[in-house]
């Protein structure tokens, strides 16, 4: 009860502050294949404000531009129109104030767990002893103590994704962008990872934008859920999630409030032309739809680039 009150006070204080991320009338176009002048709109007039420390999930039909949005936010894709502001300043490209975690783990196979987590710190020029101390603290945070000297091929999928998340957190970005990070793991591991992510978010206070096809995941994790229309993607509705914090999805999944939110988002997606994999009233864990593909119409997405998840 007391923890829930503290969380509510912190969220109210965050809402009173200027937006951490301001997306204003963002459009992203690509030339259609075989045409010199005809354009495909992945996003059109997309607007959304995200507060500092807020956890926002994004759900929408396949090909609605969700991954294109993350490409733009991380700085790998320039807006065709509109603008993105971070702390009131126009986004100009990739920066260490933002980190992205992809569906694929994107770990360096020749580096151990510890050395993978140290990667961003090396780029920042941190001394060796400082790198080791910071890496160890995040190894402990994601519960990988004892696996410091293991290589990625020696880890399960869930453990590899924990390394990817720890690598992002270690170089201390202000914003975490997550593109269906748990879609490739089994249902039990996925639920464990969701709870671990909530625990990490509660401890670090990072601003998180999380793309998913799962309504259950979207509602269970978020402060707000942005429901996106069919391409060209725009914000159909932003749904406030008033479920108490701190929260674990297993604790709220069967509550009446969760069921109402789930059904409302399901109906929004149905009207948008999507047939959600999860029926109203709470769906099967791990119903994903397509994996973390980029925008339709030949748009290049983050997932198509051979990059570590630490974008630098």
Secondary structure, DSSP 8 states (H G I E B T S, - for coil): -HHHHHHHHHHHHHHTS--SEEEEEEEEEEE-TT-SS-EEEEEEEEEEEE-TT-EEEEEE-TTSSHHHHHHHHHTSS--SEEEEEETTEE--S--TTEEEE-SS----TTSBHHHHHHHHHHHHT--HHHHHHHHHHHHHHTT-TT-TT-BGGGS-HHHHHHHHHHHHHHTT-SEEEEESTTTTS-HHHHHHHHHHHHHHHHHH--EEEEE-S-HHHHHHH-SEEEEE-SSSB-EEEEEE----SS--HHHHTTSHHHHHHHHHHHHHHHHTT---SS-TT---TT--SS-S---STT---GGGS---SS--
